[in-house]
Amino acid sequence: MTAEELTVRQRIVQEITGTLRSSRQLAELIRVPEREIEDHLTHIVKSVSRDRTRRFVLDPSACQRCGFVFRERSRLRRPSRCPRCRSENISPPRFGIEAPSSPRG
């Protein structure tokens, strides 16, 4: 299938497989609004979680000022400010899909 024949979700999955990308990067690559990417990512997380051959990876947002990492955050959008120092300079989360490592035996 060519890129034009794929749905937006299929294109997102294709773009994040084997690498990490932010929702802004995905929006630029796929040419859809960033909020739409974030909505699709919610569904992609559910789909990938049912597939034992792949794993969804979330590189969490971090405060650029104090280094606080938003590890426990369940939302996929970038936080507006740091709970520790109140800075609004927050790195965006990045998303990826990878195949789980094969069991050693």
N, C-alpha and C positions, 0 to 999 in steps of 0.2 A: 504494500500500500504506500502511496505517496503521502507526504505530509498534509496535502489538501484533502485527502480522503479520510484522515483520522479525525476523531472527535477531539474537542479541547482537552478532555481528561486523558485520552490516549496520548496526545502530544505532550502533555505535562509529564506523564509517566515516562515517556521516551526521553525527555530532556533531563529528568532527575535520576535516571537509572545509571548507577556507576559514578555519580558525582554529586556534589552539594551545590544547590542554587537557592537564592533568596526569591521571595515572591516578586520582587521588583525585576530581577533578572529574567524570571519566567515570563512576566508580563511583556517585557521588551522583546523576548524571543518569539513568543506566540502571538503577540500583538492583540492582547485583550487587556481590560483594566485589571489593576492589581487586586482589587477587592474580589473580582470574579475568580482569579487564581486562588485566593485564600478560601473561597467557598468550595471550589473543586477539590482542594487539598484535603478538606474534611472528609469527603467521600472517598478519596484515594486512600487515606489512612485506613478506613474500614475495609476496603477491598483488599489491600495488601495484607492486612492482619489475618485474613482468611486463607491466604496463600502461603503454604509452608515453605515454598521455594524462594521467597523474597522477604525482605524486612524493611520497614519504613524507618528512616534515620532522621532524627531531629537534632540539629546543632543549635542549642538554645541561644537566645538573645543574651547580650551582656552589656553592662554599663561601661561606657568608655572612660568615665571619670574615676569610679572607685573599684571597678572590676567585678561587681556583683553579677552573678550568673543566674538567670531565671530557669533553673533546672526543674522546678516543680510546676511550672506553668503548663496548663492543658490547652490554652488557646494558641492558635497558630499565627496570630497577628503579632506584630511588634508591640511591646508594651509602650505606654506613653511616657512613663518616668520611673526612675529607680526608687524602690521603697527605702533604700538605705540613705542615699545622699540627695534625692529629689532631682537629680540631673535628668534632662530630656535627651541627652546624647547616648542613645541606645543602639547597639548594632542589631540589624534584623536577624531573625532566625533563618537558618538555611535547612533545606530539605533534600533528602536523597532516598534512593531505593537501592539496596544491595542484596546479593544472594548471601545467605548465612554461611559461615565457614563450615566446611565438611567436618563431621565428627572424626576424631582421631581414634584409630583402633588398632 
